Amino acid sequence: MSTSRLSVDRERCIGAGMCAMTAPDVFDQDPDDGLVLLLQAEPPTVHRAAAQMAAGLCPSGAITLHEPKSGAS
């Protein structure tokens, strides 16, 4: 069984901090440049909704949530 996986594009990040405020167990901000830091690339189920919301709120689209493919084996 595969899980959701996150990826971040620090080049695209503008340091708004919405991710760290929305899902602090999954994201943080670099203290030096304010850009996104990914703490959990595969968030547990308990944090998945917050991670998905953070990805949707990111004003620069720097966060992608990759959902597992279902079906064909």
ROBA-876334 format. One record per residue: y, x, z of N, C-alpha, C, O in turn. Coordinates in steps of 0.1 Angstrom, whole numbers, padded with zeros to 4 digits, always signed. Last residue first. Example, Ala and Ser with C-alpha at 12.3 -4.5 7.8 and 13.67 -1.06 7.14 Angstrom:
! residues 2
-0022+0128+0071-0011+0137+0071+0000+0129+0079+0011+0134+0080-0057+0132+0078-0045+0123+0078-0033+0132+0078-0033+0142+0085
This chain:
! residues 73
-0037-0029-0112-0044-0018-0107-0054-0012-0117-0061-0002-0114-0007-0049-0113-0018-0041-0120-0024-0030-0113-0017-0021-0107+0011-0057-0084+0003-0062-0096-0008-0052-0100-0016-0047-0092+0043-0043-0078+0031-0051-0075+0023-0054-0087+0028-0053-0098+0060-0014-0069+0055-0022-0080+0043-0030-0076+0034-0024-0070+0083-0012-0043+0070-0009-0048+0067-0019-0059+0070-0030-0059+0118-0006-0049+0108-0014-0044+0094-0011-0050+0094-0007-0062+0142+0016-0041+0132+0014-0051+0120+0006-0044+0114+0011-0035+0176+0014-0037+0163+0010-0031+0153+0007-0041+0154-0002-0049+0202+0037-0039+0192+0029-0047+0180+0026-0038+0175+0036-0032+0236+0043-0035+0223+0041-0028+0214+0032-0037+0219+0022-0042+0260+0044-0047+0253+0057-0045+0239+0055-0039+0232+0065-0038+0279+0025-0054+0266+0024-0060+0257+0037-0058+0249+0040-0067+0303+0025-0042+0302+0034-0054+0288+0033-0060+0286+0040-0070+0302+0007-0021+0312+0005-0031+0310+0014-0044+0315+0010-0055+0273-0007-0008+0279+0006-0012+0289+0004-0023+0285+0000-0034+0261-0031-0004+0274-0030+0000+0281-0017-0004+0293-0016-0004+0234-0027-0012+0243-0036-0019+0257-0035-0016+0266-0039-0024+0226-0008+0006+0226-0004-0008+0235-0014-0016+0242-0010-0025+0228-0023+0029+0236-0012+0028+0237-0007+0013+0248-0004+0008+0207-0042+0025+0221-0047+0025+0231-0035+0023+0241-0036+0016+0185-0025+0025+0188-0032+0013+0203-0037+0013+0209-0036+0003+0187-0017+0052+0188-0007+0042+0192-0013+0028+0200-0008+0021+0183-0041+0065+0196-0034+0067+0198-0024+0056+0209-0022+0051+0156-0046+0057+0167-0055+0053+0181-0049+0054+0189-0051+0046+0142-0023+0068+0143-0025+0054+0154-0035+0050+0161-0032+0040+0137-0019+0094+0150-0014+0089+0152-0017+0074+0163-0014+0069+0111-0029+0098+0122-0033+0107+0136-0029+0102+0146-0036+0106+0096-0014+0080+0099-0028+0077+0110-0033+0086+0119-0040+0081+0111+0019+0077+0100+0010+0082+0105-0004+0080+0117-0007+0078+0122+0036+0048+0125+0029+0061+0114+0020+0065+0108+0013+0056+0119+0064+0035+0110+0053+0035+0112+0045+0048+0104+0047+0057+0140+0081+0041+0138+0078+0027+0128+0066+0025+0130+0058+0016+0161+0083+0065+0148+0078+0063+0146+0073+0049+0151+0063+0045+0186+0095+0063+0178+0098+0075+0164+0094+0073+0155+0101+0078+0209+0107+0041+0197+0098+0042+0188+0103+0053+0183+0114+0052+0243+0107+0042+0231+0115+0046+0220+0105+0048+0221+0095+0055+0273+0105+0023+0260+0099+0028+0250+0109+0031+0248+0119+0024+0302+0124+0033+0293+0118+0023+0279+0114+0030+0276+0118+0041+0319+0138+0049+0319+0124+0050+0309+0117+0041+0309+0104+0040+0319+0166+0051+0325+0160+0039+0325+0145+0039+0331+0139+0030+0310+0171+0078+0318+0180+0070+0326+0174+0059+0338+0176+0057+0292+0152+0087+0304+0155+0095+0314+0164+0087+0326+0164+0090+0278+0128+0066+0279+0143+0068+0293+0145+0076+0303+0141+0071+0267+0099+0080+0276+0105+0072+0277+0120+0076+0277+0123+0088+0235+0082+0077+0246+0087+0085+0256+0093+0075+0254+0093+0063+0209+0057+0076+0219+0065+0070+0229+0071+0080+0230+0065+0091+0190+0044+0093+0186+0049+0080+0196+0059+0073+0192+0068+0066+0202+0035+0115+0189+0042+0117+0184+0048+0104+0174+0055+0104+0225+0022+0106+0226+0035+0112+0213+0042+0115+0213+0054+0118+0233+0003+0084+0220+0007+0087+0220+0021+0094+0216+0031+0087+0261-0002+0084+0252-0013+0082+0238-0010+0086+0231-0018+0092+0274+0023+0088+0277+0011+0097+0267+0000+0096+0264-0007+0106+0263+0038+0068+0261+0042+0082+0264+0031+0092+0258+0030+0102+0272+0023+0046+0258+0025+0048+0255+0028+0063+0246+0022+0069+0300+0025+0047+0294+0012+0048+0279+0013+0052+0274+0005+0059+0313+0049+0042+0307+0047+0054+0300+0034+0057+0295+0031+0067+0327+0060+0020+0332+0048+0026+0326+0045+0040+0332+0039+0049+0322+0083+0004+0324+0084+0019+0329+0072+0026+0336+0073+0036+0315+0080-0022+0329+0082-0019+0332+0083-0004+0344+0084+0000+0288+0093-0041+0293+0088-0029+0308+0091-0027+0312+0101-0030+0280+0107-0063+0286+0094-0066+0292+0088-0053+0302+0080-0054+0267+0129-0052+0278+0131-0062+0286+0118-0064+0298+0119-0068+0247+0118-0038+0258+0123-0030+0270+0126-0040+0282+0126-0035+0228+0093-0041+0234+0102-0051+0247+0106-0044+0258+0099-0044+0196+0085-0026+0211+0085-0026+0216+0096-0036+0210+0106-0039+0169+0063-0024+0174+0075-0029+0190+0074-0028+0195+0063-0029+0141+0048-0006+0155+0050-0009+0159+0063-0015+0152+0073-0013+0114+0027-0011+0119+0041-0010+0133+0041-0014+0137+0035-0024+0089+0006+0003+0102+0008-0003+0107+0022-0001+0104+0028+0010+0055+0016+0000+0066+0011+0007+0079+0013-0001+0079+0020-0010+0021+0007-0010+0033+0015-0010+0045+0008-0003+0044-0004-0001-0012+0009+0000+0000+0000+0000+0012+0009+0000+0014+0017+0009
